[in-house]
Amino acid sequence: MLMPILQIHSEDMPAYAVVCGDPARAEKISRKLENARELAFSREYRTFVGEYEGIQMAVVSHGVGSPGAAVCFEELIRAGVKTLIRVGTAGSYTADYPAGSVIVSTAAVRSDGLTRQLVPDGFPAVADIDVTSALVAAARETGSGKGEAVSGKAGTEAGAASFTGVGATKVGVGITVTLDAFFTGVEEISHRKYKQAGALAAEMEIAALYIVSTLRGARAGAIVAIDGFADSDLAAEYDPHTDAVAKAVEHEINAALRALATLARQDQATR
């Protein structure tokens, strides 16, 4: 069956997918797959399929913002994808996670408009626990090997967990915020309140992923590389093109691929 917006056929789609915003990043991730091939490039949606550690998986770009991303998630699930992991970038709310860190999102504050048209206010946007566990394990193991738990302000006050190792990318685990606005206008964005409540970072698509996946019976998780600060008290000139950010993006991509492969093997073992 043809998906009219992504322009992919359901018979070509595996059950596991990495999703990201940037079509160029999708192409970069696809280079890590064996036997990779591009299925379609329609609008902002670029789709590749291939194998990672012997597991068939897809890599698909979803563009910027929840409405367009939700279209991507809906059609992927209709095409047969059962497990989705988002990789992307986010702005941190705490000095404990500066640019170059990564954060595994356990849940997302629904400060977007899209999910308000899908579910009632108060309905949570929550990651799948198995996907989250696989992501945390893979993120801790990627790069410099297993890390050690450390306590920081975010970890002790917000109930978040932080892991690091010698020379390793710092890994946080906790709540993220999904927003629609990237640049501010005359209305104030409640960054300070989200920070005080314990959120670790802000981005633009995770809540949509979690809500769509919950509604459609799929499972989802997300990991983001920190490319700056959303908190105005910490923010400096925004530069997402540093070596530290590039290292974090590479780290999250490897962690997502490993996590998907682990989940697929677990699924095979229980069939």
C-alpha positions as a Markdown table, in Angstrom:
| # | Residue | x | y | z |
|---|---|---|---|---|
| 1 | Met | 0.0 | 0.0 | 0.0 |
| 2 | Leu | 1.3 | 3.4 | -1.0 |
| 3 | Met | 1.7 | 6.1 | 1.7 |
| 4 | Pro | 0.6 | 9.2 | -0.2 |
| 5 | Ile | 2.7 | 11.8 | 1.6 |
| 6 | Leu | 5.9 | 9.9 | 2.4 |
| 7 | Gln | 5.6 | 8.2 | -1.0 |
| 8 | Ile | 6.7 | 4.8 | 0.4 |
| 9 | His | 5.1 | 1.4 | 0.0 |
| 10 | Ser | 4.2 | -0.6 | 3.1 |
| 11 | Glu | 5.7 | -3.8 | 1.7 |
| 12 | Asp | 9.1 | -2.1 | 1.7 |
| 13 | Met | 9.0 | -1.0 | 5.4 |
| 14 | Pro | 10.5 | -2.8 | 8.3 |
| 15 | Ala | 9.1 | -2.8 | 11.9 |
| 16 | Tyr | 11.9 | -0.5 | 13.3 |
| 17 | Ala | 12.7 | 3.1 | 12.4 |
| 18 | Val | 15.0 | 5.9 | 13.4 |
| 19 | Val | 13.4 | 9.3 | 12.7 |
| 20 | Cys | 15.1 | 12.7 | 12.6 |
| 21 | Gly | 14.3 | 16.2 | 11.5 |
| 22 | Asp | 16.9 | 16.9 | 8.8 |
| 23 | Pro | 16.9 | 15.0 | 5.5 |
| 24 | Ala | 20.6 | 15.3 | 5.3 |
| 25 | Arg | 21.0 | 13.7 | 8.7 |
| 26 | Ala | 18.8 | 10.8 | 7.5 |
| 27 | Glu | 21.2 | 10.3 | 4.7 |
| 28 | Lys | 24.2 | 10.4 | 7.1 |
| 29 | Ile | 22.5 | 7.8 | 9.4 |
| 30 | Ser | 21.8 | 5.6 | 6.4 |
| 31 | Arg | 25.5 | 5.3 | 5.7 |
| 32 | Lys | 25.8 | 3.3 | 8.9 |
| 33 | Leu | 23.4 | 0.7 | 7.5 |
| 34 | Glu | 24.4 | -2.3 | 5.3 |
| 35 | Asn | 22.6 | -2.6 | 2.0 |
| 36 | Ala | 21.1 | 0.8 | 2.4 |
| 37 | Arg | 18.8 | 2.2 | -0.3 |
| 38 | Glu | 16.7 | 5.3 | -0.6 |
| 39 | Leu | 13.0 | 4.7 | -1.1 |
| 40 | Ala | 11.7 | 8.2 | -1.4 |
| 41 | Phe | 12.4 | 11.9 | -0.9 |
| 42 | Ser | 9.0 | 13.7 | -0.8 |
| 43 | Arg | 8.8 | 17.2 | 0.7 |
| 44 | Glu | 10.9 | 17.0 | 3.9 |
| 45 | Tyr | 10.4 | 13.3 | 4.2 |
| 46 | Arg | 13.4 | 11.3 | 3.1 |
| 47 | Thr | 13.3 | 7.5 | 3.6 |
| 48 | Phe | 16.0 | 4.9 | 3.6 |
| 49 | Val | 16.0 | 1.2 | 4.5 |
| 50 | Gly | 18.9 | -1.1 | 5.3 |
| 51 | Glu | 20.3 | -3.4 | 7.9 |
| 52 | Tyr | 22.1 | -2.8 | 11.2 |
| 53 | Glu | 23.6 | -5.7 | 13.1 |
| 54 | Gly | 21.5 | -7.9 | 10.8 |
| 55 | Ile | 18.2 | -6.1 | 11.7 |
| 56 | Gln | 16.1 | -4.5 | 9.0 |
| 57 | Met | 15.4 | -0.9 | 9.9 |
| 58 | Ala | 14.4 | 2.4 | 8.3 |
| 59 | Val | 15.8 | 5.9 | 8.6 |
| 60 | Val | 13.3 | 8.7 | 7.9 |
| 61 | Ser | 13.4 | 12.5 | 8.2 |
| 62 | His | 10.3 | 14.3 | 9.5 |
| 63 | Gly | 11.2 | 18.0 | 9.2 |
| 64 | Val | 10.8 | 20.7 | 11.8 |
| 65 | Gly | 7.8 | 21.0 | 14.2 |
| 66 | Ser | 5.1 | 18.7 | 15.4 |
| 67 | Pro | 2.4 | 19.0 | 12.7 |
| 68 | Gly | 4.6 | 17.9 | 9.8 |
| 69 | Ala | 6.4 | 15.3 | 12.0 |
| 70 | Ala | 3.1 | 13.8 | 13.1 |
| 71 | Val | 2.2 | 13.2 | 9.5 |
| 72 | Cys | 5.4 | 11.3 | 9.1 |
| 73 | Phe | 4.8 | 9.2 | 12.3 |
| 74 | Glu | 1.3 | 8.4 | 11.2 |
| 75 | Glu | 2.2 | 7.1 | 7.8 |
| 76 | Leu | 5.2 | 5.1 | 9.1 |
| 77 | Ile | 2.9 | 3.3 | 11.6 |
| 78 | Arg | 0.3 | 2.8 | 8.9 |
| 79 | Ala | 3.1 | 1.3 | 6.7 |
| 80 | Gly | 3.9 | -1.2 | 9.4 |
| 81 | Val | 6.6 | 0.4 | 11.6 |
| 82 | Lys | 6.1 | -0.7 | 15.3 |
| 83 | Thr | 9.0 | 0.9 | 17.0 |
| 84 | Leu | 10.3 | 4.4 | 16.5 |
| 85 | Ile | 13.3 | 6.3 | 18.0 |
| 86 | Arg | 13.8 | 10.0 | 17.4 |
| 87 | Val | 17.2 | 11.5 | 17.3 |
| 88 | Gly | 17.6 | 15.2 | 17.2 |
| 89 | Thr | 18.9 | 18.3 | 19.0 |
| 90 | Ala | 17.6 | 20.3 | 21.9 |
| 91 | Gly | 18.3 | 23.3 | 24.1 |
| 92 | Ser | 19.3 | 22.6 | 27.7 |
| 93 | Tyr | 17.7 | 24.1 | 30.8 |
| 94 | Thr | 20.6 | 23.4 | 33.1 |
| 95 | Ala | 24.4 | 23.9 | 33.2 |
| 96 | Asp | 24.6 | 20.2 | 34.2 |
| 97 | Tyr | 23.9 | 19.4 | 30.5 |
| 98 | Pro | 25.9 | 21.8 | 28.3 |
| 99 | Ala | 26.3 | 21.6 | 24.5 |
| 100 | Gly | 27.8 | 18.2 | 23.7 |
| 101 | Ser | 25.6 | 16.3 | 26.2 |
| 102 | Val | 22.8 | 13.9 | 25.3 |
| 103 | Ile | 19.5 | 13.4 | 27.0 |
| 104 | Val | 17.1 | 10.4 | 26.8 |
| 105 | Ser | 13.6 | 11.7 | 27.0 |
| 106 | Thr | 11.3 | 9.7 | 29.3 |
| 107 | Ala | 8.3 | 12.0 | 28.7 |
| 108 | Ala | 7.5 | 15.3 | 27.1 |
| 109 | Val | 5.6 | 18.4 | 28.2 |
| 110 | Arg | 2.9 | 19.0 | 25.7 |
| 111 | Ser | 3.5 | 22.7 | 25.0 |
| 112 | Asp | 2.7 | 22.3 | 21.3 |
| 113 | Gly | -0.6 | 22.9 | 19.5 |
| 114 | Leu | -0.7 | 19.6 | 17.5 |
| 115 | Thr | -1.3 | 17.2 | 20.4 |
| 116 | Arg | -4.1 | 19.4 | 21.8 |
| 117 | Gln | -6.1 | 18.5 | 18.7 |
| 118 | Leu | -5.4 | 14.8 | 19.2 |
| 119 | Val | -5.9 | 14.1 | 23.0 |
| 120 | Pro | -7.5 | 15.9 | 26.0 |
| 121 | Asp | -5.5 | 18.3 | 28.1 |
| 122 | Gly | -3.8 | 16.4 | 30.9 |
| 123 | Phe | -3.2 | 13.3 | 28.8 |
| 124 | Pro | 0.6 | 12.5 | 29.1 |
| 125 | Ala | 3.1 | 12.2 | 26.3 |
| 126 | Val | 5.2 | 9.3 | 27.6 |
| 127 | Ala | 8.0 | 7.2 | 26.1 |
| 128 | Asp | 7.7 | 3.4 | 26.0 |
| 129 | Ile | 9.6 | 2.0 | 29.0 |
| 130 | Asp | 11.3 | -0.8 | 27.0 |
| 131 | Val | 12.5 | 1.6 | 24.3 |
| 132 | Thr | 13.7 | 4.1 | 27.0 |
| 133 | Ser | 15.6 | 1.3 | 28.8 |
| 134 | Ala | 17.3 | 0.2 | 25.6 |
| 135 | Leu | 18.2 | 3.8 | 24.8 |
| 136 | Val | 19.7 | 4.5 | 28.2 |
| 137 | Ala | 21.8 | 1.3 | 28.1 |
| 138 | Ala | 23.0 | 2.0 | 24.6 |
| 139 | Ala | 23.8 | 5.7 | 25.3 |
| 140 | Arg | 25.8 | 4.7 | 28.4 |
| 141 | Glu | 27.8 | 2.1 | 26.4 |
| 142 | Thr | 28.4 | 4.1 | 23.3 |
| 143 | Gly | 31.7 | 5.7 | 22.9 |
| 144 | Ser | 33.9 | 5.3 | 26.0 |
| 145 | Gly | 32.2 | 2.2 | 27.5 |
| 146 | Lys | 29.9 | 2.0 | 30.5 |
| 147 | Gly | 29.7 | 5.1 | 32.6 |
| 148 | Glu | 29.2 | 5.7 | 36.3 |
| 149 | Ala | 26.2 | 7.5 | 37.8 |
| 150 | Val | 26.9 | 11.0 | 39.0 |
| 151 | Ser | 24.7 | 13.4 | 41.0 |
| 152 | Gly | 24.2 | 16.9 | 39.8 |
| 153 | Lys | 21.5 | 19.5 | 40.4 |
| 154 | Ala | 19.2 | 18.1 | 37.7 |
| 155 | Gly | 19.7 | 14.6 | 39.1 |
| 156 | Thr | 19.1 | 15.4 | 42.7 |
| 157 | Glu | 16.3 | 18.0 | 42.4 |
| 158 | Ala | 14.4 | 16.8 | 39.3 |
| 159 | Gly | 14.6 | 13.0 | 39.7 |
| 160 | Ala | 16.7 | 12.8 | 36.5 |
| 161 | Ala | 19.6 | 10.4 | 36.2 |
| 162 | Ser | 23.0 | 11.4 | 34.8 |
| 163 | Phe | 25.8 | 9.1 | 33.6 |
| 164 | Thr | 29.3 | 9.8 | 32.5 |
| 165 | Gly | 32.7 | 8.2 | 32.1 |
| 166 | Val | 36.3 | 9.3 | 31.5 |
| 167 | Gly | 36.2 | 11.1 | 28.1 |
| 168 | Ala | 32.5 | 10.0 | 27.6 |
| 169 | Thr | 29.6 | 12.1 | 26.4 |
| 170 | Lys | 27.5 | 13.1 | 29.4 |
| 171 | Val | 24.1 | 11.3 | 29.3 |
| 172 | Gly | 21.0 | 12.7 | 31.0 |
| 173 | Val | 17.6 | 10.9 | 31.5 |
| 174 | Gly | 14.5 | 12.8 | 32.2 |
| 175 | Ile | 11.6 | 15.0 | 30.9 |
| 176 | Thr | 11.8 | 17.2 | 27.9 |
| 177 | Val | 9.6 | 20.0 | 26.6 |
| 178 | Thr | 8.0 | 20.1 | 23.2 |
| 179 | Leu | 7.4 | 23.7 | 21.8 |
| 180 | Asp | 6.2 | 25.1 | 18.6 |
| 181 | Ala | 8.2 | 28.4 | 18.6 |
| 182 | Phe | 11.9 | 28.4 | 18.0 |
| 183 | Phe | 12.2 | 32.2 | 18.1 |
| 184 | Thr | 10.5 | 34.4 | 20.7 |
| 185 | Gly | 7.8 | 37.0 | 20.0 |
| 186 | Val | 5.9 | 39.3 | 22.3 |
| 187 | Glu | 4.6 | 36.3 | 24.4 |
| 188 | Glu | 6.9 | 34.8 | 26.9 |
| 189 | Ile | 7.8 | 31.1 | 26.6 |
| 190 | Ser | 7.7 | 29.5 | 30.1 |
| 191 | His | 11.3 | 28.2 | 30.0 |
| 192 | Arg | 11.9 | 29.3 | 33.6 |
| 193 | Lys | 8.8 | 27.4 | 34.9 |
| 194 | Tyr | 9.7 | 24.3 | 33.0 |
| 195 | Lys | 13.2 | 24.5 | 34.4 |
| 196 | Gln | 12.0 | 24.9 | 37.9 |
| 197 | Ala | 9.6 | 22.0 | 37.5 |
| 198 | Gly | 12.5 | 19.8 | 36.5 |
| 199 | Ala | 12.5 | 19.6 | 32.7 |
| 200 | Leu | 15.9 | 19.1 | 31.2 |
| 201 | Ala | 15.6 | 20.4 | 27.7 |
| 202 | Ala | 13.3 | 21.8 | 25.0 |
| 203 | Glu | 12.8 | 20.7 | 21.4 |
| 204 | Met | 9.9 | 20.6 | 18.9 |
| 205 | Glu | 8.7 | 17.1 | 18.0 |
| 206 | Ile | 8.9 | 14.5 | 20.8 |
| 207 | Ala | 5.4 | 15.0 | 22.3 |
| 208 | Ala | 3.9 | 14.4 | 18.9 |
| 209 | Leu | 5.9 | 11.2 | 18.5 |
| 210 | Tyr | 4.8 | 9.9 | 21.9 |
| 211 | Ile | 1.1 | 10.8 | 21.5 |
| 212 | Val | 0.8 | 9.5 | 17.9 |
| 213 | Ser | 2.6 | 6.3 | 18.9 |
| 214 | Thr | 0.3 | 5.8 | 21.9 |
| 215 | Leu | -2.8 | 6.4 | 19.9 |
| 216 | Arg | -1.8 | 4.0 | 17.1 |
| 217 | Gly | -0.4 | 1.2 | 19.2 |
| 218 | Ala | 3.3 | 1.7 | 18.4 |
| 219 | Arg | 6.1 | 2.2 | 20.9 |
| 220 | Ala | 8.5 | 5.1 | 20.8 |
| 221 | Gly | 11.5 | 6.8 | 22.5 |
| 222 | Ala | 13.8 | 9.7 | 21.9 |
| 223 | Ile | 17.3 | 10.8 | 22.5 |
| 224 | Val | 18.5 | 14.4 | 21.8 |
| 225 | Ala | 22.0 | 16.0 | 21.5 |
| 226 | Ile | 22.3 | 19.3 | 23.4 |
| 227 | Asp | 23.3 | 22.1 | 21.0 |
| 228 | Gly | 22.9 | 25.1 | 23.3 |
| 229 | Phe | 20.8 | 26.5 | 26.2 |
| 230 | Ala | 17.1 | 27.2 | 26.1 |
| 231 | Asp | 17.4 | 29.0 | 29.5 |
| 232 | Ser | 18.0 | 32.7 | 28.9 |
| 233 | Asp | 20.1 | 32.9 | 32.0 |
| 234 | Leu | 22.6 | 30.4 | 30.5 |
| 235 | Ala | 22.2 | 31.1 | 26.8 |
| 236 | Ala | 25.1 | 32.4 | 24.8 |
| 237 | Glu | 25.3 | 32.9 | 21.0 |
| 238 | Tyr | 23.7 | 29.9 | 19.5 |
| 239 | Asp | 26.1 | 27.8 | 17.5 |
| 240 | Pro | 25.0 | 24.2 | 16.7 |
| 241 | His | 28.0 | 23.5 | 14.5 |
| 242 | Thr | 30.7 | 22.9 | 17.1 |
| 243 | Asp | 32.8 | 19.8 | 17.4 |
| 244 | Ala | 31.2 | 19.0 | 20.8 |
| 245 | Val | 27.7 | 19.1 | 19.3 |
| 246 | Ala | 28.8 | 17.0 | 16.3 |
| 247 | Lys | 30.3 | 14.4 | 18.7 |
| 248 | Ala | 27.0 | 14.3 | 20.7 |
| 249 | Val | 25.0 | 13.8 | 17.5 |
| 250 | Glu | 27.2 | 10.9 | 16.5 |
| 251 | His | 26.8 | 9.5 | 20.0 |
| 252 | Glu | 23.0 | 9.7 | 19.9 |
| 253 | Ile | 22.8 | 8.1 | 16.4 |
| 254 | Asn | 24.9 | 5.2 | 17.4 |
| 255 | Ala | 22.9 | 4.8 | 20.6 |
| 256 | Ala | 19.6 | 4.8 | 18.7 |
| 257 | Leu | 20.8 | 2.2 | 16.2 |
| 258 | Arg | 22.1 | -0.1 | 18.9 |
| 259 | Ala | 18.9 | 0.3 | 20.9 |
| 260 | Leu | 16.7 | -0.6 | 17.9 |
| 261 | Ala | 18.8 | -3.7 | 17.2 |
| 262 | Thr | 18.6 | -4.7 | 20.9 |
| 263 | Leu | 14.8 | -4.3 | 20.9 |
| 264 | Ala | 14.5 | -6.3 | 17.7 |
| 265 | Arg | 16.5 | -9.2 | 19.1 |
| 266 | Gln | 14.4 | -9.1 | 22.3 |
| 267 | Asp | 11.3 | -9.2 | 20.2 |
| 268 | Gln | 12.6 | -12.2 | 18.2 |
| 269 | Ala | 13.4 | -14.1 | 21.4 |
| 270 | Thr | 9.9 | -13.7 | 22.7 |
| 271 | Arg | 8.0 | -14.8 | 19.6 |
